[in-house]
Amino acid sequence: RRNSTAEKMWSLVFAFALSVTGVSAIDVLEGGFSTAQIDSIRGARTGTSLLSLLGSVAMIIMFLRYPAKLMKAPTLVTAHLAISGFFVSLFVLAGYHDTDASCKVEAFGIQAFRLSFTLWNLCVTHCLFKSVTSQGLSKAEFRKLHLFYMVGCYVIPVIIALALLGTDVYGATRAWCWVKQKYEGVRWGLFYIPVILSFIGTIVFRVLVVSYLAKTVAVVRQMAMASSGSDQKAEELQAKVVQRLGGFSIIFVFCYSFALLNRLQNAAQPDHPVFALYILQAVIQPLEPFLNSVLFIWVHRSLLSSRGGSSDPLESSQTPTPVSTPSV
C-alpha cells in the first residue's frame, strides 16, 4: 500500500512535466520499475535538463556578449563547461527511446559529453592553479594548455563514445539509455573512475591554490605590519578566490553524489534497484550545468549592471601581492 501511494505521488508531481515534454512510458525495462516510476524519473530528468540547457545558453551568450572581458585565461576555460553542459542536456532532452537507434544516440551523447563535462571541471581548477602559481599565463602558454584540454576533454571522450557505438554496450538502462546494466565494468572504467579521479584532482588543485594564496597573504601581512599598513585587501582577495573555487567544487560533489551512490547500489544489488536513488539522480545530476551557470553569472554580475564595469571584482583589487590572481 505504501508503494502504491508513493507511485501515485510521483505521478502527480511530474504529470505536468510529462505532458509538456511528451515523454512516453515503456512498460518493460531492465530492473522491473513500474510505468509510473519510469515516467516520474524521465519527467524529473527532462525538467532539470531543460533548466541546464537554458543556463548553458545564458552562459554562452555572456561569453559572446563580453569577449574582451571573458575570453581570456582562465575564465575562457569555464566556457567549455557551458558548451559540454549544453550538449549533455540536449542529448538527454532528445532521448525519447522510441527506437533502438534513438536510444543509442542518447547513450552516445551522455557517454561523450557527460565525461567531457566532468573533465572540464578538472581543467578549470587546473588552469586557475597554473595561472595563480605562474603569476599569469602568457598567450602562447595558454594556447598550448587550451589545446591539451581540448584533446583530453573533447576528442578522447568522443572517440571512446563512437567506438562503443559499434558494440552491444549501449541500450536501455531502466529509465534512460546509456551503457547497459550487464556492462558494469565499462561503466566504471570509462565513466565513474574518471569522475572520481577528476574529483580528486579538483580537490588537490584547490588545496594547492588555497595554500599558495595563504602563503601570499602571510607575506603581505608581514609587509603591512612593517609599514603600518593594512592587509585587509589581500585577505578579501584570498576569501573571494577560495569561495569561488569552493563553489564549483561543491556543485560538482553535490550533483554527482547520488549518481555515485546509485551506481554503488547497482553494483552491490543489480537486481534490486532503489527508486529513491534513481529519482534523486534524475533530479540532481542534470542540474550541474544550470548551477554552474548561476554561479558564473553571479560572479560576473558587474557586466550585467554596468557596461564599463570589470568582469570580476578581483580585477579591481589592487594588493601588494607577488601574484596576479585571475578570475574564474
N, C-alpha and C positions, 0 to 999 in steps of 0.2 A: 504493500500500500504506500509506503514512504517513497519507493522508487517511482511509482506511478505519479505521485504528487510532484516529485522533482522534475519529471519529464514534462508534465503539463506546465510547470512554472517556466522552464527554459523555453518551451514552445511559445508561450505568451510574450516573454521578454524579447525574443528575437523574431517574432512574427512580422513586425514592420520591416526589419532589415531583409528578411526573406522575400517579402512581397516586392520590395523596391529592386533588389538585385536579381530576382528570378532564379535563385539557387534551387536546383532540382534535388529531390530526395532519391537516394539509392537504397533499395530495400535490403540488399545483401552486400556486405563488405567484410573484409578480414576483421575478425575480432568480435562480431556479433552485437554492435551497438544498434539500438533501435533507430527507426527512421526519424523520430522526434529528436533524439540525441545528435544524430548526424547533421540534421538541419540546423540545430542550435549551434553546433561547432562551426559549421560553414558560415552561418549568418554572422556569428561573432567575428570570425576571421575576415570576412568580407568587409564588415563595418570598420574595423581597425585598420585594415589595409587601405581602405579609401581615405581615411584620415592621413595615413602616412604618405600616400600618393600626393595629396594636396599639400602637405607640409614640405615634401621634397621639391615640388614645383615652386612653392613660395621661396624656398632657399635658393634654388637655381636662378629664379628671377632676380633675387638680390645680387647675386654674383654678376649677372648680365647688366643690371642697372648701375652698379657701382664697381666697375672693373678696376679703376685706378686704386681704390681703397682695399679691395678684397683679393684681386688676382696677384697675390704675392705669397712667398713662403712665410710661415707655414699655413696661413689661412686658406690658400688655394687648395691644399690637400683635403680640407673639410668639404670642398665642393663635390668630391668623389663619394662622400657619404650620402649626399643628396642624389647623385646620379645612380649609384648602385641601389640605394633605397627605393628610388623611383621604379627601377626595373623589377626588383623583388615584388613590390606592391602590384605592379602591372601584371606580372605573371600569375599572381595569386588571384587577382580580380578576373583574369581571363580564363581561369581553370574551372570550368563547369562540369567536367568529366562526362560529357555527352558521348564521347567516343574514346577508344583506346589511344588514338593519335593525339587528341587534345589533352588527355591525361599525361602523356609523355612530354608534351610541350610544357605543361605546367611544372612537371618534375624536373625537366632540364633547367627551366628558368630559376626555380628555387635553389637547385644544387649549385648552379653557376653564380648567381648574383647574391644569394644569401651568404655563400662563402666569401665572395668578393667584398660584400658589405662588412663582414666580420674582420677581414684582413685590413681594410681601410681604417677601421677603428685603431688597430695597432699602429698603422703608418702615421696617423695623425699625432699620436703621442711620441712616436719615434722622431718625427720631423721637428716637433717642438723641442725635444731633448737636444737634437743636433743644433737647432737654432740658438738655444739658450747657452749651451756649453761651448759653442764655437763663436759666441758673440755675433751671431747672424750668419746667414748663408749667402755667398755670392751667387749671382745669376747662373754662372757656369756650374757651381756645386749643386744648386737646386735643380737645374735641368737634368743632371746625371741622376740625382736621387729620385726625381719625379719619374724618370724613365724606368728606373728599377722598380718603383712602386707600381707603375702601370703594368709591367710584365708580370709581377708577382700577384697583383690583385685583380687583374682583368684577364690577361692572356692565359695563364696557367689554369685558373678555375674554369674558364670557358672550354679549354681543350679537354680537361677532365670530364666535364659535363657532356660534351659532344661525344667523347669516346664511349660513355655509358649508354648513349642512345642506341648503339648497335648491339646491345646486350638485352637480357631479360630483367635487368635490375630495376628499371622504372616501372611504376604501376600504382594502383590504388592502395592506400595505407589507411584503412578505416575511414577517415573523414577528409582526406586530401590525397594528392598524388605526390609521391617522392620516391625514395628508394624503398622497395618492398620490405616487409617485416622480416622475411626469411634471410635477407642480406644484412644482418645486424653488423657484421664486421666491416662492410662497405660504409655503412652509416658512420661508424666510429672512426674508421681510418681516413675517410675523405671529407668528414664534416666535423664531428664533435671533438675529435682530438685536436684538429686545427683551431677550433673555437677555444678550447681550454688553453692551448699554448698561446693563442693571441691574447687571452685574458691575462695570463701570467706575464707575458711580455709587456702588456699595457701597464700593469701594476709595477713592474720593475722600472720601466722608464719614468713612470710617475714619481716613484720614490727617489730616483736619481735626480730628477729635476727639482723636486722639493728640497732635497739635501743640498744641492748646489745653490739654490736660492737662499737657503737658511745660512749657509756659509757667507754668501754675499752680504746679506743683511747684517750679519755679525761684524763683518769688516766695516760696513757703513756706520754701524752703531759706534764702533771704536773711533772712527773718523769724526763723527758728530760730537762725541764726548770730548775729544781732543780740541775741537774748535768751538765747543759750547753751542753746537747747533742741534738740529732735530733730525731724528731718523724715522720720523712718522711716515714720510712718503715711501721710503723703502719698505717698511713693514706693510703698508697698504698695497704696494705693488706685489709683494710676495703673497699676501692674502688673496688678491684677485686671481693670480695665476693658479694657486692651489685650489681655489674654489672652482675655477673653470675646468681644470684637469679632473677634479673630483666629480664634476657634473657629468661629463661624458662617461667616466668610468662607472659611476653609479647607475646611469641609464643602461649601459652595457650589461652589467651584472644583473640588474633588476629584470630586464627583458629576456635574458637567457636562463634565469634561474628555474622557472617552471618547465621550460623545454628540456633542460638537463635532468631535472627530477623525473619528468615523464619518460625520458629515454632510459634512465636507470631502472625505473619500474618496469618498463617494457622488456629490458634485458633480463631482469630477475624473474618476471612472471609474464612471459609473452602471450599467454592465453587468457590473462585476466587484466585487461586494460581498466584504468581508473578514469571514469568520465570526468570527474572534477579536475584532474590534471590536464586532460585534453582541452577542456573548456578554458582553463586558466592559460594554457599555452596559446590557444587560439585568440584570446583577448589581448594578452600582454606581449608576446614575442613580435607580432607585426607592428606594434606601436613604436618600436625603437626609432625608425626614421622620422616619425612625427615628433617625438620627444626631443630628438637631436635638433630638429628644425626650430622648435620652440626655444631651446637653449641658445642656438646660434643667433636667432633674430633678437632675442633679449640682450645678448652680449653686444650686438652691433645696432642696438636700437637708436643710437645717436644719428645714424644715417637716415633713419625714417623721420626724426624730429627736426633735423636741420640739414640743408643742402651742403653746407660747407664744413659740417662737423667732422670730427675724427671718427674713423670706423671703430675705434676701440678706445675706451678710457685709459688703457695702459699707454697708448701712444702719447698722451698729453702729460704723463707723469715724468717730470724731469727729476731724476735722482742721481746722486753721485756714485752709481754702482758701476763695477767693472764689466757689466754685461748689458746688452741691449735686449730687453725682454719683449718678444713679439706677441702678437695676438693669436688667438686660436680660431 
